Amino acid sequence: MGMYFDFSDEQESLRDMVRKFMSNEAPISYVRDMYDDPRGTTPEVWNGLAGLGLTGILVPEELGGMGLGLVDMGVVLEELGRAVHPGPFFSSAVAAVSAILAVGEKADHADLLPSIASGEVVATLGLLEAGQRYQWKTPATQATQVGDGWQVSGTKTHVPDAFAADLLLVTAATSEGLGLFAVQRADATVTADDVLDGTRKQATVELTDAPARRVGTADATVALGTAIDRILIGTVVDAVGAGQAALDLAVDYAKNRTQFGSPIGAYQHVQRLLVDTFESVEMSRTAGYYGLWACDDGDPAEGHRAASMAKAFASDALPAACADALQSHGGMGVTWEYDSHLFYKRCLSMQHSLGGAAEHQEEVAAIIAAG
């Protein structure tokens, strides 16, 4: 018996609300204005997202959030991807919240989540380090207990939206295993990185005996792995939105651009490009929303399998889809003034986030081999 999936009326209303906000407050002209801004957002737009309750979607109601699930967040993320929205929304409302919920205890939740849910605090999660690619489980960064507190020293690379963050969540090695630590942005040295996709800011974070709060008390490896699955599948669904926008732009162009007396959409080669794009976007969307559901309602093992499968497929499929959509525009598609490259770059940034197709194909193969 197959699984039937459809969106509820509430989820469709949520989609409409986010799409309207993006159209009115953060259109493509806003994206271009923020493209070289290290923070990637204005206070007005950030406060607007928070005012709609979006920054607290995953936070429990008793802590000031909406208490909704990852599928609901996926509806929002797809619309943000469709608008190639810049800024720290994903880093704070998805990555940081997921890590705190998974690793933290009740006291951590009560102390850290309400201010993130309200948008008062912007948080991000730093996992990667130089020379380790995507191996986050054994950081060189060290945490040392000093009295009742902790100090963290080390360097984190490719930290999303660190320049805009108030709170940095970083992994570090302790004598008991992997730990997750909350560090104030003011206690770190943050240097903005040059990135391919200006809607996805990154930075290098240097910590030298930085005062820190430990999130949780036990080894964080398993719990953080669960949070990373949620982050992975969120990046896929965000990129699905960008892929859909690229497809919509290409279809509109193919209908209206004429050559030799006919719309170019009448020609077989252009039709093939658009069909290939459609198939890649739809298959990525299916894999993505199944992964969201599995992370919400399935067991952790199924959530992990679904997240890796979706990331393995979409990491190649969505950049290829956007490349085909861009090619259908001919030379116009590669100009800075045309918007197609913005969607392409968004999918490329997803491709390299926490492991690409090869890494996740290997993970899926290991899961299958383990039976």
C-alpha positions as CSV (number, residue, x, y, z in Angstrom):
1,M,0.0,0.0,0.0
2,G,1.5,3.3,-1.1
3,M,1.8,6.4,1.1
4,Y,-0.4,9.4,0.1
5,F,0.9,12.8,0.9
6,D,-0.8,16.1,0.4
7,F,-0.6,19.5,2.1
8,S,-3.2,20.6,4.6
9,D,-5.2,23.8,4.3
10,E,-3.1,25.3,7.1
11,Q,0.1,24.4,5.2
12,E,-1.2,25.9,2.0
13,S,-2.2,29.1,3.9
14,L,1.3,29.2,5.4
15,R,2.8,28.9,1.9
16,D,0.6,31.7,0.6
17,M,1.6,33.9,3.5
18,V,5.3,33.4,3.0
19,R,5.1,33.8,-0.8
20,K,3.2,37.1,-0.3
21,F,5.8,38.3,2.2
22,M,8.7,37.5,-0.1
23,S,7.0,39.2,-3.1
24,N,6.2,42.4,-1.1
25,E,9.2,42.7,1.2
26,A,12.1,40.7,-0.2
27,P,11.8,40.5,-4.0
28,I,14.7,39.7,-6.4
29,S,15.8,43.4,-6.2
30,Y,16.2,42.9,-2.4
31,V,18.2,39.8,-3.0
32,R,20.6,41.7,-5.3
33,D,20.9,44.5,-2.7
34,M,21.9,42.0,0.0
35,Y,24.1,39.9,-2.3
36,D,27.4,41.5,-1.1
37,D,26.2,42.5,2.4
38,P,27.9,40.2,5.0
39,R,24.8,40.0,7.1
40,G,22.5,39.3,4.2
41,T,19.4,40.8,5.8
42,T,17.9,44.1,6.9
43,P,16.4,44.5,10.4
44,E,13.0,45.2,8.7
45,V,12.9,42.0,6.8
46,W,14.3,39.9,9.7
47,N,11.7,41.4,12.1
48,G,9.0,40.8,9.5
49,L,9.9,37.1,9.4
50,A,9.9,36.9,13.1
51,G,6.7,38.8,13.4
52,L,5.0,36.2,11.3
53,G,6.2,33.5,13.7
54,L,8.4,31.8,11.2
55,T,11.6,32.0,13.2
56,G,9.8,29.9,15.9
57,I,8.1,27.2,13.8
58,L,10.2,24.3,15.2
59,V,10.3,25.7,18.8
60,P,7.7,24.2,21.2
61,E,4.7,26.4,22.1
62,E,5.6,26.5,25.8
63,L,8.9,28.2,24.8
64,G,7.4,30.8,22.6
65,G,7.3,29.0,19.3
66,M,4.7,27.5,17.0
67,G,5.4,23.9,17.9
68,L,5.1,22.7,14.3
69,G,6.9,20.0,12.5
70,L,9.6,19.8,9.8
71,V,7.1,19.4,7.0
72,D,5.6,22.7,8.0
73,M,9.0,24.2,8.0
74,G,9.6,22.6,4.6
75,V,6.7,24.6,3.2
76,V,8.4,27.8,4.3
77,L,11.9,26.7,3.1
78,E,10.6,25.9,-0.3
79,E,9.2,29.4,-0.6
80,L,12.4,31.0,0.7
81,G,14.4,29.0,-1.9
82,R,12.0,30.0,-4.6
83,A,12.7,33.6,-3.7
84,V,16.5,32.9,-3.2
85,H,16.1,34.6,0.1
86,P,19.4,35.7,1.7
87,G,20.0,36.1,5.4
88,P,20.3,33.8,8.5
89,F,16.8,32.3,8.6
90,F,17.9,28.7,7.9
91,S,20.9,28.9,10.1
92,S,18.9,30.2,13.1
93,A,15.4,28.8,12.7
94,V,16.4,25.3,11.4
95,A,20.0,24.4,12.1
96,A,20.5,26.1,15.5
97,V,17.1,25.1,16.8
98,S,17.4,21.5,15.6
99,A,20.8,21.2,17.3
100,I,19.6,22.7,20.6
101,L,16.5,20.5,20.6
102,A,18.4,17.3,19.9
103,V,21.5,17.8,22.1
104,G,20.2,20.1,24.9
105,E,18.3,19.3,28.0
106,K,15.2,21.1,29.4
107,A,17.2,23.9,31.0
108,D,19.1,24.5,27.7
109,H,15.8,24.6,25.8
110,A,14.3,27.1,28.3
111,D,17.3,29.4,28.3
112,L,18.2,29.4,24.6
113,L,15.1,28.8,22.5
114,P,12.7,31.6,23.4
115,S,14.9,34.3,22.2
116,I,15.7,32.5,19.0
117,A,12.0,31.8,18.4
118,S,11.2,35.5,18.8
119,G,14.0,36.6,16.4
120,E,15.7,38.6,19.1
121,V,18.7,36.3,18.9
122,V,20.2,35.0,15.6
123,A,22.0,31.7,16.1
124,T,24.1,29.5,13.8
125,L,25.8,26.1,13.9
126,G,29.5,25.6,13.2
127,L,30.5,22.0,12.5
128,L,33.4,22.0,9.9
129,E,37.1,22.6,10.2
130,A,40.0,23.0,7.7
131,G,41.4,19.8,6.3
132,Q,38.5,17.6,7.5
133,R,36.0,18.1,4.7
134,Y,32.6,16.9,6.1
135,Q,34.0,14.9,9.0
136,W,32.3,16.7,11.9
137,K,32.5,13.9,14.6
138,T,36.2,14.4,15.6
139,P,36.9,18.2,15.7
140,A,40.3,19.6,16.5
141,T,38.6,22.4,18.4
142,Q,39.0,21.8,22.2
143,A,36.7,22.6,25.1
144,T,38.1,22.8,28.7
145,Q,36.0,23.0,31.8
146,V,37.0,26.0,34.0
147,G,35.2,26.2,37.3
148,D,31.5,26.0,36.6
149,G,31.9,27.0,32.9
150,W,33.8,26.1,29.8
151,Q,36.3,27.7,27.4
152,V,36.6,26.8,23.7
153,S,39.6,27.2,21.5
154,G,39.9,26.3,17.8
155,T,38.9,27.4,14.3
156,K,35.6,26.6,12.5
157,T,35.3,27.0,8.8
158,H,32.4,27.6,6.4
159,V,30.2,28.6,9.3
160,P,26.8,29.8,7.8
161,D,25.7,33.3,8.5
162,A,28.3,33.7,11.4
163,F,28.6,37.4,10.6
164,A,24.9,38.0,11.3
165,A,24.7,35.7,14.3
166,D,24.5,36.7,18.0
167,L,25.1,33.2,19.2
168,L,27.5,30.6,17.8
169,L,26.9,26.9,18.4
170,V,30.1,25.1,17.8
171,T,31.3,21.5,18.3
172,A,34.4,20.7,20.3
173,A,36.2,17.7,21.8
174,T,36.0,17.2,25.5
175,S,37.5,14.5,27.7
176,E,34.1,12.7,27.7
177,G,33.6,12.9,23.9
178,L,32.0,15.4,21.5
179,G,30.3,18.5,23.0
180,L,28.2,21.3,21.6
181,F,28.9,24.7,23.0
182,A,27.1,28.1,22.8
183,V,29.5,31.0,22.4
184,Q,28.6,34.7,22.1
185,R,29.5,36.3,18.8
186,A,31.4,39.0,20.7
187,D,33.8,36.4,22.1
188,A,34.9,35.2,18.7
189,T,36.8,36.5,15.7
190,V,34.6,36.2,12.6
191,T,35.9,36.7,9.1
192,A,33.6,36.7,6.2
193,D,34.5,34.2,3.4
194,D,34.3,34.7,-0.3
195,V,31.5,32.5,-1.6
196,L,30.0,31.4,-4.9
197,D,26.5,32.0,-3.8
198,G,26.0,35.5,-2.2
199,T,22.6,34.4,-0.8
200,R,24.4,31.8,1.4
201,K,27.0,33.7,3.6
202,Q,29.8,31.9,5.3
203,A,32.6,32.9,7.6
204,T,35.6,31.5,9.5
205,V,35.2,31.6,13.3
206,E,38.3,31.7,15.5
207,L,38.0,31.0,19.2
208,T,40.7,31.5,21.8
209,D,39.7,30.5,25.3
210,A,36.2,31.8,24.5
211,P,33.7,31.6,27.4
212,A,31.1,29.0,26.5
213,R,28.0,27.3,27.8
214,R,27.8,23.5,27.2
215,V,24.6,22.4,25.6
216,G,23.6,19.1,27.1
217,T,25.9,17.0,29.3
218,A,26.4,13.7,27.4
219,D,28.4,12.9,24.3
220,A,26.6,14.7,21.5
221,T,27.5,12.6,18.6
222,V,24.2,10.6,18.1
223,A,21.9,13.5,19.0
224,L,23.8,15.9,16.7
225,G,23.6,13.3,13.9
226,T,19.8,13.4,14.2
227,A,19.9,17.2,14.0
228,I,22.2,17.1,10.9
229,D,19.7,14.8,9.1
230,R,17.1,17.5,9.6
231,I,19.5,20.2,8.4
232,L,20.4,18.1,5.3
233,I,16.8,17.6,4.2
234,G,16.0,21.2,4.8
235,T,18.7,22.3,2.4
236,V,17.3,20.0,-0.2
237,V,13.8,21.4,0.1
238,D,15.1,25.0,0.0
239,A,17.0,24.1,-3.2
240,V,13.8,22.5,-4.7
241,G,12.2,26.0,-4.4
242,A,15.1,27.5,-6.3
243,G,14.9,24.8,-8.9
244,Q,11.2,25.4,-9.4
245,A,11.8,29.1,-9.8
246,A,14.5,28.4,-12.4
247,L,12.0,26.1,-14.3
248,D,9.2,28.7,-14.1
249,L,11.5,31.4,-15.5
250,A,12.7,29.1,-18.3
251,V,9.2,28.0,-19.3
252,D,8.0,31.6,-19.5
253,Y,11.0,32.5,-21.6
254,A,10.4,29.6,-24.0
255,K,6.8,30.6,-24.5
256,N,7.6,34.2,-25.3
257,R,11.0,34.2,-27.0
258,T,10.6,33.7,-30.8
259,Q,13.1,32.5,-33.3
260,F,12.5,31.7,-37.0
261,G,8.9,32.8,-36.5
262,S,8.0,30.4,-33.6
263,P,8.4,30.4,-29.8
264,I,11.6,28.6,-29.0
265,G,9.5,26.2,-26.8
266,A,8.2,24.7,-30.0
267,Y,11.7,23.2,-30.7
268,Q,12.6,19.8,-29.5
269,H,15.9,20.6,-27.9
270,V,14.4,23.3,-25.7
271,Q,11.5,21.0,-24.8
272,R,14.0,18.3,-23.8
273,L,15.8,20.8,-21.5
274,L,12.6,21.8,-19.8
275,V,11.3,18.3,-19.4
276,D,14.6,17.2,-17.8
277,T,14.5,20.2,-15.5
278,F,10.9,19.3,-14.5
279,E,11.7,15.7,-13.8
280,S,14.7,16.6,-11.6
281,V,12.8,19.2,-9.6
282,E,9.8,16.9,-9.0
283,M,11.9,13.9,-8.0
284,S,13.9,16.0,-5.7
285,R,10.7,17.5,-4.2
286,T,9.3,14.0,-3.6
287,A,12.5,12.8,-2.0
288,G,12.7,16.0,0.1
289,Y,9.3,15.9,1.5
290,Y,9.5,12.2,2.3
291,G,12.6,13.0,4.2
292,L,10.9,15.8,6.1
293,W,8.1,13.4,7.0
294,A,10.5,10.6,8.0
295,C,12.5,13.0,10.3
296,D,9.3,14.1,11.9
297,D,7.4,10.8,12.2
298,G,9.6,8.0,11.3
299,D,12.3,6.3,13.5
300,P,15.8,8.0,13.5
301,A,17.2,5.3,11.3
302,E,14.6,5.9,8.6
303,G,15.1,9.6,9.0
304,H,18.8,9.2,8.4
305,R,18.3,6.9,5.4
306,A,15.8,9.3,3.8
307,A,17.9,12.4,4.4
308,S,21.0,10.8,2.9
309,M,19.0,9.4,-0.1
310,A,17.5,12.8,-0.8
311,K,20.8,14.6,-0.5
312,A,22.6,12.0,-2.7
313,F,20.0,12.5,-5.5
314,A,19.4,16.2,-5.2
315,S,23.1,17.2,-4.9
316,D,23.5,16.3,-8.6
317,A,20.0,16.6,-9.9
318,L,19.1,20.1,-8.9
319,P,22.3,21.9,-10.1
320,A,21.9,19.9,-13.4
321,A,18.2,21.0,-13.6
322,C,19.2,24.7,-13.1
323,A,22.0,24.4,-15.7
324,D,19.4,23.0,-18.2
325,A,17.0,25.8,-17.4
326,L,19.8,28.4,-17.8
327,Q,20.8,26.8,-21.1
328,S,17.3,27.2,-22.5
329,H,17.8,31.0,-22.3
330,G,20.9,30.8,-24.6
331,G,23.5,33.6,-24.0
332,M,21.1,35.7,-22.1
333,G,21.0,33.2,-19.3
334,V,24.6,33.7,-18.3
335,T,24.4,37.5,-17.9
336,W,24.5,39.0,-14.4
337,E,21.4,41.1,-15.1
338,Y,19.3,38.0,-15.7
339,D,18.0,36.1,-12.6
340,S,18.6,32.5,-13.7
341,H,22.2,32.3,-12.3
342,L,20.9,33.2,-8.8
343,F,18.8,30.0,-8.6
344,Y,21.7,28.0,-10.1
345,K,24.1,29.2,-7.5
346,R,21.6,28.4,-4.7
347,C,21.5,24.8,-5.8
348,L,25.3,24.7,-6.1
349,S,25.6,25.8,-2.5
350,M,23.2,23.0,-1.5
351,Q,25.3,20.6,-3.4
352,H,28.4,21.3,-1.2
353,S,26.6,21.6,2.1
354,L,27.5,18.8,4.6
355,G,28.4,16.3,1.9
356,G,27.7,16.0,-1.8
357,A,26.3,13.1,-3.9
358,A,29.4,10.9,-3.5
359,E,29.5,11.1,0.3
360,H,25.8,10.4,0.6
361,Q,25.8,7.6,-1.9
362,E,28.5,6.0,0.1
363,E,26.4,6.5,3.3
364,V,23.3,5.0,1.6
365,A,25.4,2.0,0.5
366,A,26.7,1.5,4.0
367,I,23.2,1.6,5.4
368,I,22.1,-1.1,2.8
369,A,25.1,-3.2,3.5
370,A,24.4,-3.1,7.2
371,G,21.0,-4.6,6.5
